[in-house]
C-alpha cells in the first residue's frame, strides 16, 4: 500500500485551449450597440403639442439652454411651461415672452453665482464654463407651418431680453 501511494505518477497538467471567438463576437456587438445609442448632446427636449418640426440634414447637436417653443396655433412655451400666445399685433417685441425670458435669465444668473461659489474641482470648472457659454443662448422650436414674421419677433424679443444667440431645433434626417 505504501508503495502504491508513492509510486503513483503525478499527472502532468496540460494547458487547455479556450475558444474565445464567441465571447469576442458578443463584446463587439455590445460595443457597436453602445456607440450607436450614445448621444453626445446634453439637450433633452420634450416637444409641446401640435408642433411639427421641419426636416434638416444637419448633424450638429444642440446644447442645453432656454427652450422657446411655438405651436401651429401660436401658443408659446418656455422650458415646457405655457406662457401664452403670440399676439397678432405688429409690435416687434412680445411682452409675454420678454418678461418670461428676463425671469429665466435671472434664474440662470443666480445658478451661475452659486456654482462660482462652490467650484472645487476641474469638472466643476468645466460645468461652470459650459453654463456661462449657454447663458446667452436660446433654443427655438417652431412649427414648420409658421411664417418668418413670427420667428423674427421671437428672435428680436429674445435678443432684447439678453439671449442674442439662437439654435433652431429641427427633426434630423441623417
N, C-alpha and C positions, 0 to 999 in steps of 0.2 A: 504494500500500500504506500509506504513511504517512497518507494522507488517510483511509483506511478505519479505521485504528486510532483516530484522534481523533474521527472522525465518528460513531462508534457511540454510540448513545444509552444512557445508563445506565438500566437498568430500575428503575422505581420499586417499591420493596418494599411489598407490601400486607400489612396485618395479617391474620393468619389467625384465624378464629373456631374455638376449640376447644370442643367439646361435652363438658362435664364432668358431665353428668347421671348417666351410668352410674357414674362414679367416686364421686359423692356417694351414690348408692344403696349401693354396696359399703361405704363408710365408715359409713353409718347402720346397716347390717346388722351390721358388726363391733362398733359401739358398743353396740347392743342385746344382742348375744351376750355381750359382756364384762360388761355391767351385770347380766344375768340369772345369770351364773355367779359373780359376786362374792359372797364370804361375809365379812361384817363381823366375825364371831366368831373369836376366837383359839383356840377349843376344838376339839381334834381328838380323836375318840373312836373306839376300836375296841371294839365291844360283845362281851363274852365269850359263850361258847357257852351255849345254852339260855336265853337271856333274850329274852322277848317284851315290847317296850316298850309302855306304854299310849299311847293316842292323845290328842292335845291340839290345840287351835286357837290356842294362844299363839304369838305371833310374836316373843317376846323371846328373844334369843340368849344362850347361856351363855358364860362366860369360863373360861380355863384355871385349874384348881385341882386339888386332890387328887380322884381319881375312885374312889369306892367302888361296886363292883358286886356284886349278889346275884342268883344264878340261881334258877330254879324249884326246884332241888334244895338251895337254901340254901348254895351254895358262895360264899365271899367272895373278892373280888379287890380289891387296891388298886393303882391305876395299871397294870392288866393283869398283875399278879403274884398268883397264887393264894396266899392265906394260910391257908385252912382252911374250916370250915363254921360256920354259925350253930348253936350248941348248943340243944338242946331244953329247957334249964333255964329256971327262972322268974326268973333274975337279970336285972336291968336292964342291967348293964354286961357287955359282951362283951370278955373279957380279950384274946383274939387280936386283935381289931380295935383295942382301946385301945393295945396295945403297938406295933402297926404304925403307927398314926396318930401316936403320940408320936415314933417314929423319923422319920417323914416330916416332922413339924413341926421337928425338929432339923435335918434336911437343908435345909429351906426357910429357917430362921433363918441357917444358915451361908451359904447363897447370897445372902441379903439383905445380910449383913455384907460379903461380898466385893464386891457391887455398890456398897455405900455407899463402900467404899474406892477404887473405880475410876471413880466418877461424874465425867465431864468435860464432857459437853455436855447441852443441854436434852433431847435424845432419850433420853439415859441416865437423866436425872432422871424423865422420864415412865415409862420402863420400871421404874424403882425404885418409883415411886408405885403403879403397877399391881401390881407384885409384892407390895408391902406390903398393898394393899387386898384381894388374893386370898389372903393368908396364912391368914386365919381361915375360909375358905370351903371347903366340900366339895361335890362334885357327886355326887349319889346316882342310881345306875342300878339299878332293880329290875325283876324280872319282874312283870308285871301280875297274876299269879295269887297272889302272896304277900299275906298279910293285914297289917293295920295293926300288929299286935304286933311283927312283925319290923322294920318301918320305925321304930317308936318306939324299939326297942332300939338300932338303928343311929344314930338321931339323938341319943339320950341319950349313948351311948358317944362319939360324935364330939364332942359339946359338952364332955364331961369331959376329952377328950384335947386340947382347945384349938382346936376347929373348930366354933364355935357358929353359923355361917352356912351355910345349905343351899340348894342348887339341885337341882331334880329334872329329870333328863334324860328326855324323853319323845319319842315319834315325832310330828313335826309334820305336820299335815294342813291346810296353808294354801296 
